Amino acid sequence: MKKAFSYSRELHCAVITGASSGIGAEFARLLGSRGVYLILSGRNEKALNDLRAEIGRDICTVIPADLSDTKSCIDFFAKCRRYDPDILINNAGFGLYGEFTETSLSKELEMIDVNIKAVHILFKLFLKDFTRKNRGYILNVASSAGFLPGPLMSTYYSTKSYVIRQTQAVYEELRRKGSRVKVSVLCPGPVNTEFNARAGIEGFMKGISPEYCAAYTLDKMRKGRLMIVPSIKMQAASVAVKLAPIGLVCCVSYALQSGKKRI
Ligand SMILES: NC(=O)c1ccc[n+]([C@@H]2O[C@H](COP(=O)([O-])OP(=O)(O)OC[C@H]3O[C@@H](n4cnc5c(N)ncnc54)[C@H](OP(=O)(O)O)[C@@H]3O)[C@@H](O)[C@H]2O)c1
């Protein structure tokens, strides 16, 4: 994908959660190559430091944080604030496969903490700062999973639905105020990352590359696009889900999920 524009003239610092692997690491590589200073976060300090060495120690800093913990989220925000960031990529998240009566309650509560609570806290705190400055970009990473109920991954799908609705609502509040702060929500289908392995499954649908996902998304985010769905297949699926009866959507969703293999 072509290198569309340089961010460095107006934007100088991006905070990226979940930067230690997958889509987050690609956002970091891309923004770093465009001259944006980076705050890389995650729990895996080694992976974050390796990425920092790869991108350039002088243009990155590492702030590790376990975002399943509320206090860590708030401390993380306070540390980031010193760098006066103007981009937040609210990306950390994970999934879990299995029937609702069988999956681990503690793992699901951790998922709700990372996928909803941490995204909510950081969205709010950074947005308040960005609104005061009347500039900046926030990208909340949801999933196409947020468009529909997801039997066999019900909690994950529900968490991503929250992120979509929250972002859409706040977008409207900002639009009505004429704010120059841009908020977007990324809703990819399968992307080839660590995601499936962490969720305990092998996917069967061909995913897009994290490089393509990140490049496509940054282009749309820069243009102020609210909903970012980086594949034609998923764009078509999102329309079909709105038109089909919910019973049919659940049946198809179950069939797709049951095609995944546990690892
Ligand atoms: N891959 C897909 O098919 C797909 C599709 C749609 C949406 N998404 C979404 O895309 C986002 C990125 O996922 P990915 O595909 O890049 O998967 P990934 O490679 O597994 O990356 C997930 C990132 O989240 C971080 N993370 C998880 N738990 C955390 C915690 N408690 N505290 C802080 N960071 C935490 C991980 O960092 P540490 O392990 O270092 O903490 C890691 O950097 C997620 O929100 C995911 O739901 C993925």
The ligand as a MOL file (V3000), in Angstrom:
LIG
                    3D

  0  0  0     0  0            999 V3000
M  V30 BEGIN CTAB
M  V30 COUNTS 48 52 0 0 0
M  V30 BEGIN ATOM
M  V30 1 N -6.3490 -11.0260 14.8270 0
M  V30 2 C -7.6460 -10.9680 14.5490 0
M  V30 3 O -8.1940 -11.8460 13.8350 0
M  V30 4 C -8.4560 -9.8170 15.0650 0
M  V30 5 C -9.6780 -9.5410 14.4280 0
M  V30 6 C -10.4530 -8.4900 14.9060 0
M  V30 7 C -10.0080 -7.7190 15.9600 0
M  V30 8 N -8.8220 -8.0050 16.5660 0 CHG=1
M  V30 9 C -8.4200 -7.1700 17.7060 0
M  V30 10 O -7.1780 -6.5750 17.4110 0
M  V30 11 C -6.5100 -6.2410 18.6420 0
M  V30 12 C -5.0610 -6.6920 18.5560 0
M  V30 13 O -5.0300 -8.0980 18.4860 0
M  V30 14 P -4.0120 -8.8890 17.5550 0
M  V30 15 O -4.7820 -9.5780 16.5000 0
M  V30 16 O -2.8720 -8.0350 17.1670 0 CHG=-1
M  V30 17 O -3.5810 -10.0490 18.5750 0
M  V30 18 P -2.2400 -10.2700 19.4110 0
M  V30 19 O -1.0970 -10.4140 18.4780 0
M  V30 20 O -2.5710 -11.3890 20.3350 0
M  V30 21 O -2.0540 -8.9070 20.2270 0
M  V30 22 C -2.8180 -8.6060 21.3690 0
M  V30 23 C -2.1240 -7.5090 22.1500 0
M  V30 24 O -2.9290 -7.2100 23.3080 0
M  V30 25 C -2.0640 -7.1080 24.4310 0
M  V30 26 N -2.7300 -7.4720 25.6870 0
M  V30 27 C -3.4880 -8.5560 25.9520 0
M  V30 28 N -3.8380 -8.5740 27.2570 0
M  V30 29 C -3.2900 -7.4640 27.8230 0
M  V30 30 C -3.2770 -6.9240 29.1390 0
M  V30 31 N -3.8640 -7.5390 30.1930 0
M  V30 32 N -2.6100 -5.7570 29.3540 0
M  V30 33 C -1.9810 -5.1270 28.3430 0
M  V30 34 N -1.9460 -5.5950 27.0810 0
M  V30 35 C -2.5930 -6.7520 26.8150 0
M  V30 36 C -0.9340 -8.0900 24.1410 0
M  V30 37 O 0.2370 -7.6600 24.8200 0
M  V30 38 P 0.9990 -8.4800 26.0230 0
M  V30 39 O 0.7840 -9.9310 25.8100 0
M  V30 40 O 2.3980 -8.0010 25.9140 0
M  V30 41 O 0.3300 -7.9610 27.2490 0
M  V30 42 C -0.7510 -7.9470 22.6380 0
M  V30 43 O 0.1850 -6.9430 22.3370 0
M  V30 44 C -7.3080 -6.9240 19.7570 0
M  V30 45 O -8.1100 -5.9640 20.4020 0
M  V30 46 C -8.1860 -7.9340 19.0080 0
M  V30 47 O -9.3670 -8.2070 19.6770 0
M  V30 48 C -8.0320 -9.0370 16.1350 0
M  V30 END ATOM
M  V30 BEGIN BOND
M  V30 1 1 1 2
M  V30 2 2 2 3
M  V30 3 1 2 4
M  V30 4 1 4 5
M  V30 5 2 4 48
M  V30 6 2 5 6
M  V30 7 1 6 7
M  V30 8 2 7 8
M  V30 9 1 8 9
M  V30 10 1 8 48
M  V30 11 1 9 10
M  V30 12 1 9 46
M  V30 13 1 10 11
M  V30 14 1 11 12
M  V30 15 1 11 44
M  V30 16 1 12 13
M  V30 17 1 13 14
M  V30 18 2 14 15
M  V30 19 1 14 16
M  V30 20 1 14 17
M  V30 21 1 17 18
M  V30 22 2 18 19
M  V30 23 1 18 20
M  V30 24 1 18 21
M  V30 25 1 21 22
M  V30 26 1 22 23
M  V30 27 1 23 24
M  V30 28 1 23 42
M  V30 29 1 24 25
M  V30 30 1 25 26
M  V30 31 1 25 36
M  V30 32 1 26 27
M  V30 33 1 26 35
M  V30 34 2 27 28
M  V30 35 1 28 29
M  V30 36 1 29 30
M  V30 37 2 29 35
M  V30 38 1 30 31
M  V30 39 2 30 32
M  V30 40 1 32 33
M  V30 41 2 33 34
M  V30 42 1 34 35
M  V30 43 1 36 37
M  V30 44 1 36 42
M  V30 45 1 37 38
M  V30 46 2 38 39
M  V30 47 1 38 40
M  V30 48 1 38 41
M  V30 49 1 42 43
M  V30 50 1 44 45
M  V30 51 1 44 46
M  V30 52 1 46 47
M  V30 END BOND
M  V30 END CTAB
M  END
